[in-house]
Amino acid sequence: MAKARYFEIGVTCLEVIAVLLAILAAVYVSIWIGLLLLVLLPLGLVSMICNHDAWIVRRLQTQDNPLILPLCTTGFVGRHRRLLRLLPSDPRCRFCMVPFAGVGKVMGIKPSAMNPNYCRSCFEAMPTGTHEREVGVLFADMRGFTSWSETHSSSDAADLVSRFYANANRALTSDDAFVDFIGDQIMAIYIVEWPSLGAKTADIMLAATRRLLDAVRQSTASLPVGVGMHMGKAQVGSLAAGESKNFTAIGDVVNTAARLGSAANANEILVSEKVYEALSGEKPQADRTTLDLKGKAELLTVFILR
């Protein structure tokens, strides 16, 4: 945790220096030069952090003490994700949300050669291995995609899935969720210990789900979606395949959320009892039932939200 604090303090100091230089330029030279520096210096800092800090990451972290997880815990990653989401445009690093296109391309932001879903720094920072964390997991699945595909071309199917991915990405990444795309479904991981989530994780997941369902309903030529949510302990981190890594969560909580997502009907949200009990304030109206999910030894109590 101490090394993460040093990294955070160092980056924050550089950000403050950049702002002070812009203010000094505005006061003593020209307000337009100051405004230009206020834009260019932070963007240059982002470019440096997202492309060229691999050596810093390697010096500050070890296999047993990765840098990225403490930075998530302190809120550093979440704060910068919220700022980087403001920069246009997609595609983005799935971890820090820095864009590869648009402004990101101008800044020279490049994806990792080992895994193009991540920027070079996030890829270097991800530990090879997993760590147990409390997580919320959300699965959203397009209903009727298999039968729909039988009567449509492969290009139509690709367009449909692309629209679904875009809607899901916009709806879910406005919170501190890590989104992964798997065929005709998506998985979102919420790490409960993040300061922006914490006790509000279940509420945030439900709000994100409703945004997703609204976006899908408003989108033309889209299939309806069913959603499943569960919370619990999982192994969180990256699994290595050769030199490539991919941030994910593994465990029974993930399997259960996936089963709930598959069992949900169109425009239906299935939440486990743990998620429903974790919702704050007045609980939403829901039908309580039990499901015999594939691979589960016991019936699972779930709540159906429509």
KOLNU-625895 format. One line per field, with one value per residue (C-alpha): residue number from 1; residue in three letters; x, y, z. Coordinates in steps of 0.25 Angstrom, whole numbers, plus 2048, in hexadecimal, padded with zeros to 3 digits. Layout:
i <- c(NUM ...)
aa <- c(ALA ...)
px <- c(X ...)
py <- c(Y ...)
pz <- c(Z ...)
//
This chain:
i <- c(1 2 3 4 5 6 7 8 9 10 11 12 13 14 15 16 17 18 19 20 21 22 23 24 25 26 27 28 29 30 31 32 33 34 35 36 37 38 39 40 41 42 43 44 45 46 47 48 49 50 51 52 53 54 55 56 57 58 59 60 61 62 63 64 65 66 67 68 69 70 71 72 73 74 75 76 77 78 79 80 81 82 83 84 85 86 87 88 89 90 91 92 93 94 95 96 97 98 99 100 101 102 103 104 105 106 107 108 109 110 111 112 113 114 115 116 117 118 119 120 121 122 123 124 125 126 127 128 129 130 131 132 133 134 135 136 137 138 139 140 141 142 143 144 145 146 147 148 149 150 151 152 153 154 155 156 157 158 159 160 161 162 163 164 165 166 167 168 169 170 171 172 173 174 175 176 177 178 179 180 181 182 183 184 185 186 187 188 189 190 191 192 193 194 195 196 197 198 199 200 201 202 203 204 205 206 207 208 209 210 211 212 213 214 215 216 217 218 219 220 221 222 223 224 225 226 227 228 229 230 231 232 233 234 235 236 237 238 239 240 241 242 243 244 245 246 247 248 249 250 251 252 253 254 255 256 257 258 259 260 261 262 263 264 265 266 267 268 269 270 271 272 273 274 275 276 277 278 279 280 281 282 283 284 285 286 287 288 289 290 291 292 293 294 295 296 297 298 299 300 301 302 303 304 305 306)
aa <- c(MET ALA LYS ALA ARG TYR PHE GLU ILE GLY VAL THR CYS LEU GLU VAL ILE ALA VAL LEU LEU ALA ILE LEU ALA ALA VAL TYR VAL SER ILE TRP ILE GLY LEU LEU LEU LEU VAL LEU LEU PRO LEU GLY LEU VAL SER MET ILE CYS ASN HIS ASP ALA TRP ILE VAL ARG ARG LEU GLN THR GLN ASP ASN PRO LEU ILE LEU PRO LEU CYS THR THR GLY PHE VAL GLY ARG HIS ARG ARG LEU LEU ARG LEU LEU PRO SER ASP PRO ARG CYS ARG PHE CYS MET VAL PRO PHE ALA GLY VAL GLY LYS VAL MET GLY ILE LYS PRO SER ALA MET ASN PRO ASN TYR CYS ARG SER CYS PHE GLU ALA MET PRO THR GLY THR HIS GLU ARG GLU VAL GLY VAL LEU PHE ALA ASP MET ARG GLY PHE THR SER TRP SER GLU THR HIS SER SER SER ASP ALA ALA ASP LEU VAL SER ARG PHE TYR ALA ASN ALA ASN ARG ALA LEU THR SER ASP ASP ALA PHE VAL ASP PHE ILE GLY ASP GLN ILE MET ALA ILE TYR ILE VAL GLU TRP PRO SER LEU GLY ALA LYS THR ALA ASP ILE MET LEU ALA ALA THR ARG ARG LEU LEU ASP ALA VAL ARG GLN SER THR ALA SER LEU PRO VAL GLY VAL GLY MET HIS MET GLY LYS ALA GLN VAL GLY SER LEU ALA ALA GLY GLU SER LYS ASN PHE THR ALA ILE GLY ASP VAL VAL ASN THR ALA ALA ARG LEU GLY SER ALA ALA ASN ALA ASN GLU ILE LEU VAL SER GLU LYS VAL TYR GLU ALA LEU SER GLY GLU LYS PRO GLN ALA ASP ARG THR THR LEU ASP LEU LYS GLY LYS ALA GLU LEU LEU THR VAL PHE ILE LEU ARG)
px <- c(800 80C 811 804 803 811 80C 7FF 806 810 806 7FD 80A 80C 7FE 7FE 80B 805 7F9 802 80B 7FE 7F9 807 807 7F9 7FD 80A 80A 7FC 7EF 7EE 7FC 7F7 7EB 7F3 7FC 7F1 7EC 7FA 801 7F7 7F5 804 804 7F9 801 80E 806 7FF 80A 818 817 819 827 820 816 821 829 81D 816 819 812 80D 80A 804 803 7F5 7ED 7F1 7EF 7E1 7DF 7E4 7DA 7E6 7E1 7D3 7D5 7DE 7D4 7C9 7D2 7D7 7C9 7C6 7D1 7CB 7CA 7C9 7D0 7D6 7DF 7D5 7DC 7DF 7D6 7E0 7DC 7E4 7DD 7DA 7E1 7E8 7EE 7F3 7FA 800 7F9 7FB 7F6 7FF 805 802 7F3 7ED 7E1 7EB 7F4 803 804 7F7 7FC 809 803 7F9 7FE 800 7F7 7EA 7E7 7DA 7D1 7C2 7BC 7AE 7AC 7A2 79F 797 792 78B 77E 77B 788 78B 77D 77E 78C 786 77E 788 796 7A3 7A5 798 79B 7A8 7A1 797 7A1 7AA 79E 79B 7AA 7A9 79D 7A2 7AF 7A9 79F 7A9 7B6 7B0 7B2 7BF 7BC 7C5 7BE 7C1 7BA 7B7 7B0 7A1 7A3 7AB 7B1 7B3 7BB 7BA 7C5 7BD 7CA 7CB 7C7 7BD 7B6 7B6 7A9 7A2 7A7 799 792 79C 79B 78C 78C 796 78D 781 78A 78E 77F 77A 786 782 773 776 780 77A 77B 780 77D 777 781 780 789 78E 796 79D 7A7 7B2 7C0 7C8 7D6 7D9 7E5 7EB 7ED 7F9 7F9 807 80B 7FD 7F4 7E6 7DF 7D4 7CD 7CB 7C3 7B5 7B0 7B3 7AD 7A0 79F 7A1 796 78C 78F 78C 77F 77A 76F 76E 76F 770 77A 77D 785 78A 785 792 791 782 785 791 788 787 77A 76D 76E 769 75C 761 75B 763 765 76F 776 77D 789 792 79E 799 797 78C 780 783 77A 779 771 76B 76B 764)
py <- c(800 80A 808 80B 818 81C 81A 821 82D 82E 82E 838 841 841 845 851 855 855 85D 867 869 86C 876 87D 87E 883 88E 892 88F 88D 888 880 87A 876 86F 868 863 85F 856 851 84E 845 83E 83C 836 82D 828 826 81E 815 812 814 811 802 803 80A 7FF 7F5 7FC 7FE 7F1 7E2 7D6 7D5 7E3 7E9 7F8 7F8 7F2 7FC 807 802 802 810 815 81A 811 815 824 823 81A 825 82F 827 823 831 830 82C 821 812 808 809 802 7F9 7FC 80B 810 818 819 813 81B 82A 832 825 823 832 830 823 81A 80C 7FE 7F3 7EA 7DF 7E2 7ED 7EE 7F6 801 7FE 803 7FC 7EF 7F0 7F3 7E7 7DC 7CE 7C7 7C9 7CF 7CC 7D8 7DB 7DE 7E0 7D9 7DD 7D5 7DA 7D1 7D4 7CB 7C3 7C6 7B8 7B6 7C5 7C1 7B6 7BF 7CA 7CC 7CB 7DA 7DD 7D5 7DC 7EA 7E6 7E1 7EE 7F7 7EF 7F0 7FF 801 7F8 7FF 80D 808 801 808 815 80E 807 7FA 7F1 7ED 7E0 7DC 7CD 7C9 7CE 7D2 7DB 7DA 7E6 7E4 7EE 7ED 7F1 7F6 802 80F 812 805 800 7FE 804 7F9 7F2 800 804 7F6 7F7 806 801 7F6 7FF 808 7FD 7F7 806 807 7FA 7FD 80A 805 801 7F3 7ED 7E0 7E1 7DE 7D6 7D9 7D1 7D7 7D0 7D4 7CD 7C9 7C7 7C6 7D3 7D6 7D1 7C4 7C2 7BB 7BC 7CA 7CF 7D3 7D6 7DC 7D4 7CD 7BE 7B7 7B2 7C0 7C2 7B4 7B7 7C5 7BF 7B5 7BF 7C8 7BB 7B9 7C7 7CA 7D5 7E3 7DB 7DD 7D1 7D4 7CB 7CC 7D2 7DD 7E0 7E1 7EA 7F5 801 809 803 7F6 7F6 7EE 7DF 7D1 7C8 7BA 7AE 7A9 79C 7A2 798 794 798 78E 795 79E 7AD 7B8 7C3 7D0 7D3 7E2 7E7)
pz <- c(800 803 7F5 7EF 7F8 7F2 7E4 7E7 7ED 7E2 7D7 7DF 7E1 7D2 7CF 7D9 7D3 7C5 7CA 7D1 7C4 7BC 7C7 7C7 7B8 7B8 7C2 7BD 7AE 7A8 7AC 79F 7A1 7AF 7AA 7A0 7AA 7B3 7A8 7A3 7B0 7B6 7A9 7A8 7B6 7B2 7A6 7AE 7B9 7AF 7A6 7AD 7BC 7BA 7C1 7CD 7CE 7CE 7D9 7E2 7E2 7E4 7E1 7EF 7F0 7E3 7E1 7DA 7E5 7F0 7E6 7E4 7F4 7F6 7EB 7E2 7D6 7D8 7D8 7CB 7C4 7C6 7C0 7B4 7B1 7AD 7A2 795 78F 78E 78E 79C 7A6 7AE 7BB 7BB 7B0 7A9 79A 78F 784 783 78D 792 784 784 791 78C 795 790 795 79A 78F 799 79A 792 79C 7A6 7A5 7A7 7B5 7BA 7B4 7BB 7C8 7C8 7D1 7CB 7D5 7DD 7EA 7F2 7F3 7F5 7E8 7E1 7D4 7C9 7BD 7B2 7A7 79A 799 78D 786 782 77B 775 76F 767 75E 75D 757 75F 75C 762 76E 76F 76E 779 783 780 784 790 794 792 79A 7A5 7A5 7A7 7B1 7BA 7B9 7BF 7CC 7D1 7CA 7C2 7B5 7AD 7A0 79E 792 793 7A1 7AA 7B8 7C2 7CE 7DA 7E4 7F1 7F9 7EF 7F6 7EB 7ED 7FB 802 7F6 7EC 7EB 7E9 7DE 7D7 7D6 7D1 7C6 7C3 7C1 7B8 7B0 7AE 7AB 7A0 79A 799 793 789 77B 776 784 78B 799 7A4 7B1 7BD 7C9 7D5 7E1 7EC 7F3 7F4 7E7 7E3 7DB 7D3 7C6 7C0 7B7 7A9 7A5 7A6 7A5 7B1 7B3 7BF 7C4 7D0 7D3 7DD 7E0 7E1 7D2 7CE 7D6 7D0 7C2 7C5 7CA 7BD 7B4 7BC 7BC 7B2 7A8 7B0 7BD 7C8 7D1 7DE 7E8 7F7 7FB 7F0 7F4 803 800 7F9 801 805 800 7F9 7EB 7E8 7E4 7E3 7EC 7E7 7E7 7DB 7D8 7D1 7C8 7D0 7DD 7E8 7EF 7EB 7EB 7F0 7E6 7E4 7D7 7D3 7C7)
//
